[in-house]
Amino acid sequence: MKKNILIGKRIASSGLMIVVIFLIASCGNKKVTPKVTELKTNTDALIIGLQSFNDSIVWASGTYSTLLKSTNAGEDWKVFTYPEIDSLQFRDVHPISDKEAIVLSAGEGELSQIFYFHEESGWRKVFQMENEKGFIDAVQFWENGQGLVYGDAIDSLAYILKTADFGRSWTRIPTAPKANEGEGGFASSGSNILTDADGKAWIATGANGSARVFYTSDYGRSWEVKSTPMMTGEFAGLTAIKKSNDKLWITGGDLAITDQQLENVYYSEDNGRSWKTLPSHQTQGSFYGLAVTNYLENEFVLVCEPKGAEIWLGDQEKWQILSEEDIWTATFIDSRTALMAGRNGKMFKVELE
């Protein structure tokens, strides 16, 4: 299935310094408040993929063969559609430049495809699944043009594709870790691959009793497998993995459970050797998407799913509900601004103030 002023006489200076110190202390005690604003996307597609190229240019993707691009941090969107078929599910997108993106279509067998899109020259299909049991879930890149695609296992090895030319061509890597039977991922937010500097990458797995993390430090030439405390089951496991400073964050749950509060937001401070959990949130069911940021020396963790979205306010150590809309995916485009999106083309900007 990711901010000595010395004036006048000594006595006046002392008074001024007291006022300045008081103001600094007052500002330091100010609590961060999330401001949520709805944006217009000009589509009614379910938006599943969402990633920024910089703090202004953002790409998104979804059902009905839909691709979107904003050049002003989500305020306005240009909509593109794949001309040959209008029913593909574009469940992930990765920007290559301000005009180029790699678009991933998820689905069984031949519906799993990868496209290179250029805003001026259009679409080029660069991969199509040949195995009828295949299903790809997410795509992610390093800055040097190498990238990974992860999909559901079709044999004894984890299904991982790699590119070295910014997504123009893809080959399956033979060095992938051994897969559990039925192990794969969830194409729910395009968030189950994480890349970092110097060839590091993490892949979050799920389904059929698996909830593991595959880790590489050499662009996929070798892998370590790390266990997690996430619940397991046929439709359970990890849906997303992110990093903030030196902490790894994971979320997920059991997609078959929609009416219970689940313990499903964890973090690791030692690269997955051990895990801790955040206090209970309010939203029931499994989270599909995850976005994290470090703002004013505190961590803020945004999670979302069909029943809504919440954010962990690190400065106050508590959860706050952001929305009760059907939201699948989220990303921070700068340290204090996130976008989140989901069904019927709904998209929201979240600003930490």
VOBA-1610 file (N, C-alpha, C; in pm, whole numbers, padded with zeros to 5 digits, always signed):
BEGIN
Met+00087-00109+00000Met+00000+00000+00000Met+00091+00113+00000Lys+00995+01959+00740Lys+01074+01970+00756Lys+01044+02144+00818Lys+01464+03274+01517Lys+01546+03395+01476Lys+01584+03514+01579Asn+02362+04794+02308Asn+02419+04877+02416Asn+02405+05024+02378Ile+02296+05042+02419Ile+02275+05184+02392Ile+02316+05264+02515Leu+02412+05359+02502Leu+02456+05444+02612Leu+02427+05588+02576Ile+02332+05645+02651Ile+02289+05781+02621Ile+02285+05862+02750Gly+02332+05987+02742Gly+02314+06081+02852Gly+02396+06048+02976Lys+02345+06097+03091Lys+02417+06083+03217Lys+02407+05941+03270Arg+02494+05910+03368Arg+02501+05777+03422Arg+02367+05733+03481Ile+02298+05820+03555Ile+02172+05782+03619Ile+02066+05752+03514Ala+02065+05832+03404Ala+01967+05807+03297Ala+01998+05677+03227Ser+02127+05647+03208Ser+02167+05523+03142Ser+02121+05402+03222Ser+02136+05410+03355Ser+02096+05298+03439Ser+01947+05273+03428Gly+01869+05383+03429Gly+01724+05366+03415Gly+01687+05306+03282Leu+01756+05352+03178Leu+01727+05299+03044Leu+01760+05150+03037Met+01873+05112+03097Met+01913+04971+03094Met+01811+04884+03166Ile+01754+04934+03278Ile+01651+04858+03349Ile+01529+04835+03260Val+01488+04943+03189Val+01374+04930+03098Val+01403+04830+02988Val+01524+04837+02928Val+01561+04745+02821Val+01559+04601+02870Ile+01619+04579+02989Ile+01621+04443+03045Ile+01480+04393+03070Phe+01393+04478+03121Phe+01254+04439+03146Phe+01183+04401+03016Leu+01206+04480+02909Leu+01142+04452+02781Leu+01192+04321+02722Ile+01324+04297+02732Ile+01381+04172+02681Ile+01322+04053+02755Ala+01312+04066+02888Ala+01256+03957+02968Ala+01110+03932+02931Ser+01035+04042+02909Ser+00894+04028+02871Ser+00880+03959+02738Cys+00964+03997+02639Cys+00958+03934+02508Cys+00997+03788+02516Gly+01097+03758+02604Gly+01141+03620+02617Gly+01033+03530+02673Asn+00941+03585+02751Asn+00834+03506+02810Asn+00711+03497+02720Lys+00714+03563+02607Lys+00600+03561+02517Lys+00580+03421+02459Lys+00458+03371+02462Lys+00428+03238+02413Lys+00399+03244+02263Val+00451+03145+02192Val+00427+03137+02048Val+00283+03094+02022Thr+00217+03163+01930Thr+00079+03132+01894Thr+00071+03100+01746Pro+00017+02984+01708Pro+00001+02952+01566Pro-00118+03027+01505Lys-00093+03091+01392Lys-00200+03157+01317Lys-00227+03075+01192Val-00353+03036+01170Val-00391+02950+01057Val-00474+03030+00958Thr-00431+03030+00831Thr-00501+03102+00725Thr-00528+03007+00609Glu-00651+03005+00559Glu-00682+02919+00445Glu-00635+02985+00316Leu-00579+02903+00227Leu-00530+02949+00098Leu-00615+02892-00014Lys-00616+02956-00128Lys-00691+02910-00244Lys-00597+02842-00342Thr-00629+02717-00381Thr-00539+02640-00468Thr-00589+02625-00611Asn-00714+02655-00637Asn-00772+02641-00772Asn-00781+02495-00817Thr-00795+02403-00723Thr-00815+02263-00757Thr-00902+02198-00650Asp-00972+02091-00687Asp-01047+02013-00588Asp-00984+01876-00568Ala-00861+01860-00614Ala-00790+01733-00596Ala-00753+01714-00450Leu-00735+01588-00412Leu-00677+01556-00282Leu-00527+01581-00294Ile-00475+01675-00217Ile-00333+01710-00222Ile-00257+01620-00124Ile-00157+01548-00175Ile-00084+01450-00094Ile+00065+01483-00087Gly+00124+01530-00197Gly+00264+01568-00199Gly+00280+01717-00179Leu+00380+01758-00101Leu+00398+01900-00071Leu+00543+01923-00029Gln+00616+02004-00108Gln+00755+02031-00072Gln+00799+02163-00132Ser+00881+02236-00056Ser+00927+02367-00101Ser+01065+02357-00164Phe+01089+02442-00261Phe+01223+02456-00320Phe+01302+02560-00242Asn+01235+02664-00199Asn+01290+02763-00107Asn+01173+02823-00031Asp+01192+02936+00036Asp+01083+02990+00118Asp+00975+03060+00036Ser+00990+03064-00096Ser+00888+03123-00182Ser+00827+03021-00279Ile+00911+02937-00340Ile+00865+02843-00441Ile+00829+02710-00376Val+00704+02670-00394Val+00652+02547-00334Val+00582+02466-00441Trp+00602+02335-00440Trp+00534+02244-00531Trp+00441+02153-00452Ala+00330+02114-00514Ala+00234+02021-00452Ala+00179+01929-00558Ser+00126+01815-00515Ser+00073+01718-00611Ser-00042+01642-00547Gly-00124+01578-00634Gly-00237+01506-00580Gly-00308+01421-00682Thr-00433+01391-00652Thr-00514+01306-00739Thr-00552+01380-00867Tyr-00617+01306-00958Tyr-00659+01362-01088Tyr-00540+01412-01169Ser-00423+01345-01152Ser-00301+01382-01227Ser-00266+01529-01210Thr-00276+01578-01087Thr-00263+01720-01058Thr-00127+01757-01000Leu-00066+01860-01057Leu+00058+01918-01007Leu+00036+02067-00988Leu+00086+02122-00878Leu+00069+02264-00849Leu+00203+02328-00815Lys+00211+02459-00843Lys+00332+02535-00809Lys+00293+02675-00763Ser+00358+02719-00656Ser+00341+02856-00607Ser+00477+02925-00606Thr+00478+03052-00642Thr+00602+03130-00638Thr+00599+03235-00526Asn+00492+03235-00447Asn+00481+03334-00340Asn+00435+03269-00209Ala+00501+03158-00175Ala+00482+03090-00046Ala+00339+03041-00025Gly+00273+03004-00133Gly+00142+02944-00122Gly+00024+03037-00136Glu+00051+03165-00156Glu-00061+03259-00168Glu-00139+03237-00298Asp-00068+03204-00406Asp-00132+03176-00534Asp-00070+03049-00592Trp-00152+02976-00671Trp-00107+02849-00726Trp-00139+02839-00875Lys-00043+02784-00948Lys-00063+02749-01088Lys-00083+02599-01095Val-00185+02555-01169Val-00220+02413-01174Val-00180+02353-01309Phe-00111+02238-01304Phe-00075+02163-01423Phe-00139+02024-01413Thr-00174+01965-01526Thr-00224+01828-01526Thr-00152+01748-01633Tyr-00135+01619-01605Tyr-00071+01531-01701Tyr-00170+01507-01816Pro-00136+01539-01940Pro-00234+01541-02049Pro-00282+01403-02097Glu-00204+01297-02072Glu-00238+01168-02130Glu-00342+01090-02050Ile-00349+01115-01919Ile-00447+01046-01834Ile-00475+01132-01713Asp-00601+01146-01676Asp-00637+01238-01569Asp-00670+01169-01437Ser-00637+01039-01426Ser-00674+00965-01306Ser-00555+00917-01224Leu-00435+00961-01258Leu-00319+00920-01180Leu-00319+00989-01044Gln-00262+00921-00945Gln-00252+00977-00811Gln-00107+01019-00788Phe-00083+01148-00802Phe+00051+01203-00782Phe+00071+01223-00631Arg+00126+01120-00568Arg+00133+01121-00422Arg+00261+01181-00366Asp+00352+01220-00452Asp+00471+01290-00403Asp+00531+01373-00515Val+00601+01479-00476Val+00669+01566-00571Val+00796+01616-00505His+00904+01627-00584His+01028+01683-00533His+01077+01790-00630Pro+01093+01915-00584Pro+01144+02021-00672Pro+01290+01997-00709Ile+01321+02017-00836Ile+01458+02011-00884Ile+01513+02153-00904Ser+01427+02242-00945Ser+01463+02383-00962Ser+01335+02464-00951Asp+01345+02593-00985Asp+01224+02675-00980Asp+01126+02639-01091Lys+01171+02563-01193Lys+01085+02525-01303Lys+01071+02374-01322Glu+01148+02294-01247Glu+01151+02150-01269Glu+01112+02074-01141Ala+01049+01959-01161Ala+01013+01875-01048Ala+01006+01730-01091Ile+01031+01640-00997Ile+01008+01498-01017Ile+00876+01463-00949Val+00788+01398-01024Val+00652+01370-00977Val+00634+01219-00970Leu+00583+01171-00857Leu+00564+01027-00837Leu+00416+00992-00839Ser+00380+00898-00925Ser+00245+00844-00931Ser+00243+00711-00859Ala+00156+00697-00759Ala+00147+00573-00681Ala+00026+00493-00725Gly+00041+00362-00723Gly-00069+00272-00758Gly-00013+00134-00788Glu-00101+00038-00803Glu-00056-00098-00826Glu+00000-00115-00967Gly+00111-00188-00975Gly+00169-00222-01104Gly+00204-00101-01188Glu+00153-00098-01310Glu+00190+00006-01405Glu+00143+00146-01366Leu+00055+00156-01268Leu+00013+00288-01220Leu+00125+00357-01142Ser+00221+00280-01094Ser+00338+00337-01027Ser+00435+00390-01132Gln+00445+00521-01141Gln+00526+00584-01244Gln+00602+00703-01186Ile+00710+00742-01254Ile+00786+00861-01216Ile+00797+00951-01338Phe+00771+01080-01318Phe+00776+01177-01428Phe+00878+01286-01398Tyr+00947+01329-01503Tyr+01025+01452-01499Tyr+00939+01560-01563Phe+00914+01667-01488Phe+00829+01777-01538Phe+00909+01905-01544His+00900+01972-01659His+00957+02105-01675His+00845+02200-01714Glu+00838+02312-01647Glu+00727+02404-01668Glu+00715+02450-01812Glu+00825+02454-01886Glu+00821+02500-02024Glu+00812+02386-02125Ser+00882+02276-02099Ser+00884+02166-02197Ser+00785+02054-02165Gly+00726+02055-02045Gly+00621+01959-02014Gly+00669+01832-01947Trp+00598+01720-01979Trp+00612+01596-01906Trp+00697+01495-01982Arg+00777+01417-01904Arg+00847+01303-01962Arg+00845+01189-01860Lys+00789+01076-01901Lys+00786+00960-01813Lys+00925+00896-01810Val+00981+00878-01690Val+01117+00826-01677Val+01120+00689-01609Phe+01006+00643-01557Phe+00999+00510-01496Phe+00855+00463-01493Gln+00836+00333-01516Gln+00705+00271-01498Gln+00726+00132-01441Met+00651+00099-01336Met+00665-00029-01269Met+00627-00142-01363Glu+00712-00244-01370Glu+00685-00361-01454Glu+00621-00474-01375Asn+00648-00481-01246Asn+00593-00588-01164Asn+00450-00554-01122Glu+00357-00644-01147Glu+00216-00615-01118Glu+00189-00599-00968Lys+00280-00646-00882Lys+00264-00632-00738Lys+00334-00508-00685Gly+00404-00435-00771Gly+00480-00319-00726Gly+00393-00200-00690Phe+00444-00115-00601Phe+00371+00004-00557Phe+00474+00097-00495Ile+00500+00213-00557Ile+00598+00307-00502Ile+00528+00415-00420Asp+00600+00464-00318Asp+00536+00546-00216Asp+00587+00690-00208Ala+00718+00712-00226Ala+00773+00846-00202Ala+00905+00863-00274Val+00944+00990-00294Val+01070+01024-00360Val+01138+01135-00282Gln+01272+01128-00275Gln+01347+01233-00206Gln+01488+01239-00265Phe+01550+01358-00257Phe+01680+01381-00319Phe+01780+01439-00221Trp+01908+01420-00256Trp+02016+01499-00199Trp+02043+01616-00293Glu+02122+01713-00248Glu+02147+01832-00329Glu+02233+01803-00451Asn+02309+01693-00451Asn+02399+01663-00563Asn+02331+01590-00678Gly+02198+01576-00674Gly+02126+01512-00783Gly+02101+01364-00764Gln+02158+01304-00660Gln+02124+01167-00627Gln+01993+01166-00549Gly+01914+01060-00569Gly+01786+01053-00503Gly+01738+00911-00489Leu+01634+00893-00406Leu+01578+00762-00377Leu+01427+00762-00396Val+01377+00647-00438Val+01233+00618-00436Val+01215+00490-00357Tyr+01115+00488-00270Tyr+01087+00369-00190Tyr+00950+00314-00226Gly+00940+00180-00228Gly+00814+00116-00258Gly+00794-00012-00179Asp+00678-00074-00196Asp+00646-00197-00125Asp+00731-00312-00177Ala+00769-00402-00086Ala+00854-00514-00122Ala+00781-00607-00220Ile+00855-00655-00321Ile+00800-00752-00416Ile+00879-00882-00414Asp+00989-00883-00337Asp+01069-01004-00319Asp+01141-00992-00185Ser+01256-01053-00169Ser+01323-01058-00039Ser+01396-00929-00002Leu+01416-00839-00098Leu+01484-00713-00070Leu+01386-00596-00066Ala+01417-00499+00019Ala+01339-00375+00018Ala+01345-00314-00122Tyr+01233-00256-00165Tyr+01227-00201-00300Tyr+01271-00055-00296Ile+01395-00030-00341Ile+01451+00105-00341Ile+01510+00134-00478Leu+01464+00243-00540Leu+01522+00290-00665Leu+01616+00406-00636Lys+01717+00423-00724Lys+01811+00534-00707Lys+01836+00603-00840Thr+01857+00733-00832Thr+01898+00813-00948Thr+02026+00887-00914Ala+02106+00915-01015Ala+02227+00998-00996Ala+02226+01118-01089Asp+02113+01138-01160Asp+02106+01246-01259Asp+01980+01331-01241Phe+01950+01364-01116Phe+01835+01449-01084Phe+01704+01390-01135Gly+01694+01257-01135Gly+01566+01193-01163Gly+01539+01163-01308Arg+01635+01182-01396Arg+01611+01153-01538Arg+01608+01003-01565Ser+01678+00923-01481Ser+01677+00778-01496Ser+01684+00714-01358Trp+01628+00592-01347Trp+01618+00524-01219Trp+01654+00377-01233Thr+01725+00322-01135Thr+01757+00180-01131Thr+01737+00130-00988Arg+01699+00004-00977Arg+01682-00055-00845Arg+01819-00090-00787Ile+01840-00057-00659Ile+01970-00083-00598Ile+01975-00225-00543Pro+02084-00297-00566Pro+02096-00435-00518Pro+02144-00443-00374Thr+02178-00328-00313Thr+02232-00327-00177Thr+02126-00299-00072Ala+01999-00300-00110Ala+01891-00269-00017Ala+01886-00371+00096Pro+01836-00332+00213Pro+01824-00428+00323Pro+01719-00534+00294Lys+01728-00643+00365Lys+01630-00750+00349Lys+01495-00704+00401Ala+01391-00732+00327Ala+01256-00689+00366Ala+01184-00800+00441Asn+01101-00760+00536Asn+01007-00855+00595Asn+00898-00886+00493Glu+00833-00996+00510Glu+00726-01032+00416Glu+00615-00928+00421Gly+00581-00873+00306Gly+00476-00773+00298Gly+00514-00634+00346Glu+00642-00612+00375Glu+00685-00481+00425Glu+00687-00379+00312Gly+00637-00263+00341Gly+00636-00157+00241Gly+00627-00021+00307Gly+00536+00061+00258Gly+00520+00194+00314Gly+00380+00244+00284Phe+00353+00365+00329Phe+00222+00427+00305Phe+00241+00555+00225Ala+00176+00560+00110Ala+00187+00678+00022Ala+00086+00783+00065Ser+00094+00823+00191Ser-00008+00909+00249Ser+00032+01055+00255Ser+00162+01085+00239Ser+00205+01225+00247Ser+00338+01250+00179Gly+00394+01149+00114Gly+00525+01166+00053Gly+00634+01192+00153Ser+00618+01137+00275Ser+00709+01175+00384Ser+00785+01058+00445Asn+00789+00943+00378Asn+00858+00831+00444Asn+01002+00813+00398Ile+01058+00912+00326Ile+01202+00917+00300Ile+01255+01051+00349Leu+01369+01046+00418Leu+01436+01166+00467Leu+01581+01161+00422Thr+01630+01267+00361Thr+01772+01275+00324Thr+01839+01387+00401Asp+01972+01373+00419Asp+02050+01471+00492Asp+02189+01478+00430Ala+02271+01566+00481Ala+02404+01591+00424Ala+02492+01466+00427Asp+02590+01464+00337Asp+02693+01361+00334Asp+02638+01221+00309Gly+02533+01211+00231Gly+02482+01080+00191Gly+02394+01010+00291Lys+02352+01078+00394Lys+02265+01016+00494Lys+02120+01012+00444Ala+02050+00905+00476Ala+01908+00895+00443Ala+01842+00794+00536Trp+01712+00818+00560Trp+01631+00730+00642Trp+01502+00698+00566Ile+01460+00572+00571Ile+01335+00530+00509Ile+01246+00468+00616Ala+01123+00515+00627Ala+01028+00466+00727Ala+00936+00362+00664Thr+00924+00246+00727Thr+00848+00136+00668Thr+00722+00106+00748Gly+00635+00027+00688Gly+00512-00014+00755Gly+00447-00129+00683Ala+00331-00169+00733Ala+00245-00271+00675Ala+00288-00413+00714Asn+00189-00496+00735Asn+00206-00640+00757Asn+00303-00672+00871Gly+00294-00595+00980Gly+00375-00623+01098Gly+00507-00552+01105Ser+00537-00463+01012Ser+00664-00391+01012Ser+00646-00244+01049Ala+00743-00190+01122Ala+00748-00047+01153Ala+00894-00015+01184Arg+00975-00018+01078Arg+01120-00006+01094Arg+01173+00118+01022Val+01302+00145+01046Val+01372+00253+00976Val+01496+00195+00912Phe+01510+00218+00780Phe+01633+00183+00709Phe+01721+00308+00705Tyr+01849+00291+00741Tyr+01940+00406+00746Tyr+02065+00380+00663Thr+02103+00479+00581Thr+02227+00474+00506Thr+02308+00600+00533Ser+02439+00589+00532Ser+02525+00706+00548Ser+02615+00724+00426Asp+02588+00647+00319Asp+02675+00651+00201Asp+02594+00645+00070Tyr+02487+00723+00066Tyr+02404+00734-00054Tyr+02344+00599-00097Gly+02317+00511+00000Gly+02248+00387-00031Gly+02336+00270-00067Arg+02467+00285-00052Arg+02555+00172-00082Arg+02549+00065+00027Ser+02521+00106+00151Ser+02504+00012+00262Ser+02394+00064+00353Trp+02334-00027+00431Trp+02218+00009+00512Trp+02225-00054+00650Glu+02169+00017+00748Glu+02141-00038+00881Glu+01990-00042+00898Val+01941-00136+00978Val+01797-00148+01005Val+01773-00119+01153Lys+01681-00028+01181Lys+01653+00012+01318Lys+01506-00015+01351Ser+01482-00069+01468Ser+01345-00095+01512Ser+01286+00031+01573Thr+01153+00038+01582Thr+01084+00150+01644Thr+00973+00096+01734Pro+00923+00178+01826Pro+00813+00134+01912Pro+00674+00155+01850Met+00668+00198+01724Met+00538+00222+01662Met+00457+00092+01656Met+00327+00103+01674Met+00238-00012+01665Met+00249-00077+01528Thr+00226-00207+01523Thr+00236-00282+01398Thr+00105-00354+01370Gly+00089-00396+01246Gly-00031-00467+01203Gly-00038-00466+01052Glu-00145-00521+00999Glu-00158-00528+00854Glu-00157-00391+00789Phe-00224-00294+00853Phe-00231-00158+00799Phe-00167-00058+00894Ala-00065-00102+00966Ala-00001-00017+01067Ala+00146+00000+01037Gly+00206+00098+01104Gly+00348+00124+01089Gly+00377+00272+01080Leu+00489+00305+01015Leu+00532+00444+01003Leu+00478+00505+00874Thr+00437+00630+00883Thr+00393+00703+00765Thr+00488+00815+00727Ala+00566+00866+00824Ala+00650+00982+00795Ala+00770+00985+00889Ile+00880+01043+00839Ile+01001+01060+00918Ile+01063+01195+00884Lys+01101+01271+00987Lys+01161+01403+00969Lys+01276+01420+01067Lys+01350+01530+01053Lys+01465+01557+01139Lys+01465+01703+01179Ser+01495+01729+01305Ser+01510+01865+01357Ser+01633+01868+01445Asn+01732+01949+01405Asn+01862+01946+01472Asn+01914+01802+01470Asp+01938+01743+01585Asp+01989+01606+01588Asp+01881+01505+01627Lys+01756+01545+01624Lys+01647+01454+01660Lys+01578+01399+01535Leu+01554+01268+01536Leu+01468+01206+01435Leu+01327+01201+01490Trp+01229+01230+01403Trp+01089+01225+01442Trp+01015+01128+01352Ile+00927+01047+01409Ile+00844+00955+01330Ile+00699+00965+01376Thr+00609+00935+01284Thr+00469+00923+01319Thr+00407+00814+01234Gly+00282+00784+01260Gly+00212+00677+01189Gly+00096+00628+01272Gly+00089+00495+01291Gly-00019+00436+01368Gly-00078+00316+01297Asp-00203+00288+01326Asp-00276+00181+01259Asp-00390+00245+01181Leu-00381+00242+01050Leu-00481+00310+00966Leu-00619+00250+00979Ala-00629+00131+01036Ala-00760+00069+01057Ala-00828+00121+01183Ile-00755+00192+01268Ile-00811+00248+01391Ile-00834+00397+01372Thr-00958+00438+01374Thr-00990+00580+01351Thr-01062+00645+01469Asp-01099+00568+01570Asp-01180+00621+01680Asp-01111+00614+01815Gln-00977+00606+01815Gln-00902+00602+01940Gln-00783+00696+01932Gln-00743+00750+02047Gln-00620+00826+02054Gln-00504+00727+02061Leu-00407+00741+01973Leu-00296+00647+01963Leu-00167+00714+02010Glu-00077+00632+02065Glu+00057+00681+02097Glu+00141+00664+01971Asn+00158+00770+01897Asn+00216+00754+01763Asn+00302+00872+01717Val+00359+00947+01809Val+00457+01049+01776Val+00579+01027+01864Tyr+00690+00987+01801Tyr+00812+00952+01874Tyr+00930+01032+01820Tyr+01034+01043+01905Tyr+01158+01104+01860Tyr+01277+01027+01917Ser+01388+01037+01846Ser+01512+00971+01887Ser+01625+01072+01887Glu+01704+01069+01991Glu+01819+01158+02003Glu+01950+01085+01974Asp+01942+00957+01935Asp+02062+00878+01909Asp+02050+00801+01777Asn+01990+00867+01678Asn+01978+00810+01543Asn+01906+00675+01542Gly+01799+00667+01620Gly+01712+00550+01611Gly+01748+00433+01700Arg+01849+00448+01786Arg+01881+00337+01876Arg+01779+00328+01989Ser+01724+00441+02031Ser+01619+00443+02132Ser+01520+00554+02098Trp+01399+00541+02151Trp+01292+00634+02115Trp+01218+00682+02238Lys+01170+00806+02231Lys+01086+00864+02335Lys+00957+00912+02268Thr+00852+00928+02349Thr+00725+00971+02294Thr+00684+01106+02352Leu+00608+01182+02275Leu+00550+01306+02326Leu+00423+01273+02403Pro+00381+01361+02494Pro+00255+01340+02566Pro+00136+01329+02470Ser+00028+01274+02519Ser-00087+01243+02435Ser-00145+01367+02367His-00175+01352+02239His-00244+01455+02163His-00394+01430+02172Gln-00473+01514+02104Gln-00618+01504+02114Gln-00683+01434+01996Thr-00620+01439+01879Thr-00681+01385+01757Thr-00676+01233+01757Gln-00790+01172+01721Gln-00798+01027+01716Gln-00748+00973+01582Gly-00696+00850+01585Gly-00654+00785+01463Gly-00507+00803+01432Ser-00468+00761+01312Ser-00327+00762+01270Ser-00294+00891+01198Phe-00172+00938+01218Phe-00126+01057+01147Phe-00064+01015+01014Tyr-00094+01093+00909Tyr-00043+01068+00775Tyr+00082+01150+00744Gly+00082+01274+00792Gly+00190+01367+00760Gly+00256+01422+00885Leu+00378+01474+00867Leu+00460+01524+00977Leu+00550+01635+00926Ala+00563+01742+01003Ala+00656+01850+00971Ala+00713+01902+01101Val+00843+01933+01104Val+00907+01978+01227Val+00993+02100+01198Thr+01009+02184+01300Thr+01095+02301+01289Thr+01152+02335+01425Asn+01265+02405+01425Asn+01321+02461+01547Asn+01310+02612+01535Tyr+01227+02671+01620Tyr+01199+02814+01611Tyr+01215+02875+01750Leu+01293+02980+01759Leu+01322+03046+01886Leu+01371+02945+01990Glu+01457+02853+01943Glu+01522+02754+02028Glu+01424+02654+02089Asn+01309+02638+02027Asn+01212+02537+02069Asn+01167+02457+01947Glu+01128+02333+01971Glu+01083+02247+01862Glu+00931+02249+01851Phe+00885+02258+01727Phe+00742+02257+01697Phe+00717+02143+01600Val+00620+02058+01634Val+00595+01935+01558Val+00451+01937+01511Leu+00432+01942+01378Leu+00300+01948+01318Leu+00265+01810+01262Val+00151+01756+01303Val+00104+01626+01254Val-00036+01644+01198Cys-00069+01562+01097Cys-00199+01579+01032Cys-00253+01446+00982Glu-00385+01443+00961Glu-00453+01321+00917Glu-00597+01357+00877Pro-00676+01262+00829Pro-00811+01296+00783Pro-00903+01358+00888Lys-00869+01346+01016Lys-00953+01406+01120Lys-00901+01542+01165Gly-00790+01587+01107Gly-00743+01720+01142Gly-00594+01729+01159Ala-00550+01838+01224Ala-00407+01864+01244Ala-00385+01924+01381Glu-00272+01887+01441Glu-00231+01943+01570Glu-00084+01984+01561Ile-00045+02069+01653Ile+00096+02108+01661Ile+00143+02101+01805Trp+00263+02044+01823Trp+00328+02042+01954Trp+00402+02174+01970Leu+00363+02252+02070Leu+00425+02381+02098Leu+00539+02357+02196Gly+00661+02354+02144Gly+00775+02320+02227Gly+00802+02420+02338Asp+00768+02545+02316Asp+00793+02646+02419Asp+00698+02632+02536Gln+00583+02565+02513Gln+00483+02548+02618Gln+00462+02401+02656Glu+00527+02311+02581Glu+00518+02168+02605Glu+00373+02121+02611Lys+00300+02153+02505Lys+00161+02109+02496Lys+00120+02103+02350Trp+00013+02027+02323Trp-00045+02019+02190Trp-00155+02124+02174Gln-00171+02171+02050Gln-00282+02260+02016Gln-00342+02217+01883Ile-00473+02204+01879Ile-00541+02168+01754Ile-00536+02286+01658Leu-00498+02258+01533Leu-00492+02360+01429Leu-00615+02358+01340Ser-00667+02238+01314Ser-00777+02226+01220Ser-00846+02091+01239Glu-00973+02084+01199Glu-01046+01958+01197Glu-01079+01919+01053Glu-01012+01982+00957Glu-01028+01947+00816Glu-00954+01817+00785Asp-00981+01758+00668Asp-00919+01636+00621Asp-00783+01672+00560Ile-00676+01660+00639Ile-00543+01708+00599Ile-00446+01590+00596Trp-00374+01576+00485Trp-00286+01462+00467Trp-00138+01495+00476Thr-00099+01615+00445Thr+00044+01643+00428Thr+00078+01782+00479Ala+00205+01801+00520Ala+00248+01931+00572Ala+00398+01946+00554Thr+00443+02071+00544Thr+00586+02098+00534Thr+00614+02239+00585Phe+00728+02259+00649Phe+00772+02393+00686Phe+00852+02451+00570Ile+00817+02572+00527Ile+00888+02636+00418Ile+00993+02733+00471Asp+00984+02770+00598Asp+01092+02839+00670Asp+01075+02804+00816Ser+01153+02862+00904Ser+01155+02817+01044Ser+01025+02845+01118Arg+00942+02936+01067Arg+00819+02970+01138Arg+00692+02958+01055Thr+00704+02910+00931Thr+00588+02904+00842Thr+00574+02766+00782Ala+00456+02708+00798Ala+00427+02577+00741Ala+00306+02586+00649Leu+00301+02495+00552Leu+00182+02473+00472Leu+00131+02333+00501Met+00000+02315+00501Met-00060+02184+00516Met-00179+02175+00423Ala-00204+02055+00369Ala-00305+02043+00263Ala-00369+01905+00267Gly-00484+01894+00197Gly-00553+01766+00195Gly-00666+01762+00096Arg-00778+01707+00139Arg-00890+01677+00049Arg-00957+01804-00004Asn-01013+01789-00127Asn-01085+01897-00193Asn-00999+02022-00216Gly-00870+01999-00235Gly-00781+02111-00262Gly-00758+02205-00146Lys-00799+02165-00027Lys-00784+02253+00091Lys-00635+02267+00124Met-00596+02391+00149Met-00460+02420+00192Met-00462+02534+00293Phe-00371+02525+00390Phe-00366+02623+00497Phe-00221+02664+00523Lys-00204+02790+00558Lys-00074+02840+00602Lys-00078+02849+00754Val+00027+02799+00819Val+00041+02805+00964Val+00162+02892+00996Glu+00140+03002+01065Glu+00248+03093+01100Glu+00265+03098+01251Leu+00387+03078+01296Leu+00418+03085+01438Leu+00447+03230+01476Glu+00367+03286+01564Glu+00380+03427+01596Glu+00407+03446+01745
//
